Amino acid sequence: MAAPVEVPVPSPRAEHGRGGGDLRAKRDARAGLALVSPTVIVVLVMVVLPVLWALVLSFQEIRLIDLQSFSLGGDYSLANYERLFSSTGFFAALRNTLAYSILGTAGAIGFGLLAALLVRGSFRGRGIVRGIFLLPWVAPVVAVTFVWQVLLSPQLGVVNAIGTDVLGWDAPIPFLTQREGTITVFGVSLGVPTALLTVIVFEWWRSFPFAFLFILARLQAVPGDIEEAARVDGATPTQVFWHIILPQLAGVIALLAVLRFIFTFNAFDEIYLLTGGGAGTEVLATQVYSLLTARADIGAAAAVAMFMAAVLAVFLFVYFRFFGGKEQM
């Protein structure tokens, strides 16, 4: 009688280690894909497709009236970009945009840093002061621009009333409608872009609470014993700020510079509501709007928008290349 043949049976642990682990990994991958897919779909529909659509339009000479008959098989050319880079109006808007973005970003961060330092210590009513500092950011932009228009009005504004009655101005200054004014410094007359500087100052006032929140949060995380040790060693408040506090804020300030530059580079509401893009305050965003509404030139407007997107993409690349790693450390 033949001996029975024993068939090796895999242990449950071995089966669990091979097939069970693979099945679990596949289930986790499917679950992760299911969780991420709504966000991916929203990004594709709301971001990627409009950008691709604008990119296609920028290479075609198309008017608003021809949009219904538009087809992807149309004639593609660089005519829009050639007209763009040969237009003096485009370069004027680009200069205004860069001036507004750079000065607006620097001023907002500077005032935000100053405000954070002012309310860093404990004092009675600190919570109320912090809440007041946030009002420019949380208030509706339509309301605050209307208030500024009234305050700066040559006929009814408080600013011009104080200037003519107290400060001795010769005449009221039309801050929002004057392209260029003249100031005299030590007997030398200098031309000043009045309206552009006014909207930049408005950007400082409007946006400094955003920087204030970030900087204040970082300041509260700075160890106090380091500053105390520096003071014991004889460091002055200025030295403490430059050598201890400011290096601690470098990463936050770099992040704020990127975010604020992006926001101001794309700014439209504030400038349009204050000046309508007139008096030398036309920026690229208002130029896109005027190309669409006044000239109904979709191709040229899309070309300007693509140029703006390219500039911001380069700026983001520079940030992540030189500052992104430092922020993660």
WOCOR-V175624 format. One record per run of one state. SS is the DSSP state (hx for helix, st for strand, lp for the rest). FROM is the first residue (numbers start at 1). TO is the last residue. Records with the same first field share a line. If there is no record, write none. Layout:
# WOCOR-V175624
SS->FROM-TO ; FROM-TO
This chain:
# WOCOR-V175624
lp->1-11 ; 59-62 ; 70-78 ; 86-87 ; 119-125 ; 139-140 ; 152-157 ; 166-180 ; 186-187 ; 193-193 ; 221-223 ; 233-236 ; 249-249 ; 266-268 ; 276-283 ; 294-296 ; 323-323 ; 329-329
hx->12-58 ; 64-69 ; 79-85 ; 88-118 ; 126-138 ; 141-151 ; 158-165 ; 194-220 ; 224-232 ; 237-248 ; 250-265 ; 269-275 ; 284-293 ; 298-322 ; 324-328
st->63-63 ; 181-185 ; 188-192 ; 297-297
